[in-house]
Amino acid sequence: MILIAVLFPWLSFFLRGKIFIGFICLFLQFTLIGWLPAAIWAVASRIDEKNKNRIRQLERQMQRPIYYETK
């Protein structure tokens, strides 16, 4: 997914369901100067989404009750 974000930043957003942001990124990529910022934006966005999912998963694990065995 990181390779897609670097080569085709707009496609990275489209595949994650962020259509409007994908069009903005596609517009940036049309200009040669804007391609590098678009690629960096797509990679940073992907990493940020991954971290948010990891935090949500950890929060869910912390909310589960812990059962201790008694002897």
Backbone bond lengths (Angstrom), bond angles and torsions (degrees), N, CA, C in turn:
res aa  C-N    CA-C-N  psi(-1)  N-CA   C-N-CA  omega(-1)  CA-C   N-CA-C  phi
1 M - - - 1.442 - - 1.533 110.84 -
2 I 1.330 116.62 -32.93 1.462 120.01 177.99 1.533 109.76 -65.92
3 L 1.326 117.29 -38.36 1.460 120.47 178.71 1.526 110.94 -63.20
4 I 1.316 116.77 -41.14 1.467 120.68 176.12 1.523 109.85 -63.19
5 A 1.325 117.06 -41.02 1.466 120.83 -179.79 1.523 111.75 -63.88
6 V 1.319 117.71 -32.60 1.465 120.24 179.68 1.526 111.05 -79.66
7 L 1.325 116.89 -44.99 1.464 119.97 -176.35 1.526 113.31 -79.00
8 F 1.329 116.34 -41.80 1.470 122.15 -178.83 1.531 108.90 -131.54
9 P 1.334 117.49 78.09 1.467 119.77 -175.83 1.527 113.49 -56.72
10 W 1.314 118.06 -39.40 1.467 121.42 -179.18 1.523 111.10 -64.07
11 L 1.329 117.41 -36.61 1.459 120.91 -179.96 1.525 111.32 -67.12
12 S 1.314 115.88 -34.15 1.461 120.42 177.30 1.529 111.11 -59.52
13 F 1.341 116.35 -42.48 1.462 119.93 178.47 1.529 111.14 -70.14
14 F 1.330 116.99 -40.35 1.469 120.59 179.64 1.531 111.04 -60.70
15 L 1.335 116.48 -43.33 1.465 120.43 -178.34 1.530 112.53 -66.03
16 R 1.329 116.53 -24.23 1.463 119.89 178.81 1.521 112.42 -94.76
17 G 1.340 117.14 6.06 1.459 120.89 175.20 1.513 114.77 85.81
18 K 1.315 118.07 12.00 1.466 121.55 179.90 1.527 108.29 -102.42
19 I 1.336 115.29 76.05 1.454 121.75 -171.47 1.530 111.95 -67.04
20 F 1.326 117.62 -47.96 1.470 121.13 -177.79 1.528 110.86 -60.79
21 I 1.318 116.68 -45.90 1.464 121.03 178.76 1.529 109.85 -64.95
22 G 1.334 116.39 -33.91 1.459 120.37 176.81 1.517 112.15 -61.98
23 F 1.345 117.10 -40.18 1.461 120.15 177.74 1.530 111.67 -66.77
24 I 1.319 116.88 -38.75 1.466 120.11 176.64 1.526 109.76 -62.80
25 C 1.314 115.88 -43.10 1.460 121.04 179.54 1.537 110.46 -66.04
26 L 1.323 117.39 -38.33 1.462 121.47 177.48 1.522 110.57 -63.13
27 F 1.320 116.72 -41.33 1.463 120.82 176.43 1.533 110.81 -60.97
28 L 1.333 116.73 -41.99 1.468 120.46 177.20 1.526 111.02 -63.31
29 Q 1.319 115.52 -39.35 1.461 119.37 -176.10 1.530 111.63 -71.16
30 F 1.315 118.38 -23.04 1.469 120.52 177.87 1.514 111.79 -61.89
31 T 1.316 116.79 -30.18 1.459 119.55 176.51 1.519 108.11 -91.17
32 L 1.300 116.60 139.64 1.463 120.70 -178.03 1.522 110.88 -63.39
33 I 1.324 116.82 -37.06 1.462 121.39 -179.97 1.530 110.51 -68.55
34 G 1.330 116.84 -33.92 1.454 120.67 -176.51 1.510 114.75 -81.80
35 W 1.342 117.58 -9.15 1.456 119.23 -177.12 1.518 111.77 -65.56
36 L 1.321 117.66 -44.20 1.470 120.90 -179.11 1.530 111.97 -62.72
37 P 1.345 119.76 -48.53 1.468 118.45 176.39 1.533 112.86 -61.77
38 A 1.337 117.16 -34.88 1.463 120.02 178.67 1.520 110.48 -65.44
39 A 1.318 117.27 -41.35 1.466 120.90 178.96 1.524 111.11 -66.01
40 I 1.315 116.97 -43.03 1.472 120.64 178.48 1.524 109.96 -63.80
41 W 1.330 116.91 -42.20 1.459 121.95 179.14 1.523 110.81 -61.38
42 A 1.327 117.19 -43.64 1.468 120.84 -178.88 1.530 111.31 -65.62
43 V 1.318 117.46 -42.48 1.469 120.69 179.73 1.528 110.16 -66.84
44 A 1.329 117.04 -44.64 1.471 120.30 179.43 1.523 110.87 -63.31
45 S 1.318 117.10 -38.86 1.460 120.83 178.83 1.526 111.23 -65.15
46 R 1.312 116.32 -40.64 1.469 121.17 179.47 1.530 110.54 -64.66
47 I 1.310 116.76 -44.40 1.466 120.89 179.95 1.524 110.02 -65.43
48 D 1.338 116.66 -40.03 1.463 120.84 178.52 1.530 111.28 -63.33
49 E 1.321 116.75 -41.72 1.471 120.35 178.77 1.525 111.16 -64.58
50 K 1.331 115.94 -39.68 1.458 120.42 178.33 1.531 110.96 -62.94
51 N 1.330 116.54 -42.39 1.464 120.75 179.42 1.527 111.34 -66.19
52 K 1.331 117.61 -39.83 1.458 120.40 178.03 1.520 111.21 -62.84
53 N 1.330 117.24 -40.50 1.468 120.57 177.03 1.521 111.03 -63.56
54 R 1.321 116.69 -40.40 1.465 120.99 179.18 1.531 110.42 -64.10
55 I 1.329 117.84 -41.61 1.466 121.63 178.98 1.521 110.35 -65.63
56 R 1.341 117.32 -43.06 1.477 119.64 177.37 1.517 111.55 -59.86
57 Q 1.322 116.57 -40.95 1.457 120.57 179.60 1.534 110.34 -64.72
58 L 1.323 117.62 -42.25 1.463 120.73 178.28 1.528 111.39 -65.13
59 E 1.346 117.43 -38.44 1.457 120.28 177.42 1.517 111.52 -63.64
60 R 1.338 116.43 -40.63 1.471 119.65 177.34 1.525 111.12 -63.35
61 Q 1.324 116.96 -39.33 1.460 120.65 179.50 1.523 110.81 -66.97
62 M 1.308 117.50 -34.77 1.459 120.66 -179.85 1.526 111.48 -72.92
63 Q 1.316 117.97 -25.86 1.462 120.90 -178.37 1.514 112.89 -81.87
64 R 1.332 117.19 -17.35 1.455 119.71 178.76 1.523 109.74 -69.62
65 P 1.329 116.59 139.43 1.472 118.44 178.65 1.538 110.62 -69.29
66 I 1.301 115.00 145.77 1.459 121.68 178.10 1.513 107.97 -102.01
67 Y 1.300 115.61 126.23 1.454 120.97 179.88 1.528 108.52 -103.76
68 Y 1.323 114.74 126.95 1.452 120.23 178.14 1.519 108.45 -104.56
69 E 1.303 115.57 142.09 1.452 119.74 176.70 1.528 109.45 -81.25
70 T 1.315 115.74 135.32 1.451 119.90 176.21 1.510 108.60 -109.12
71 K 1.324 115.40 142.29 1.464 119.35 -178.26 1.489 110.60 -112.80
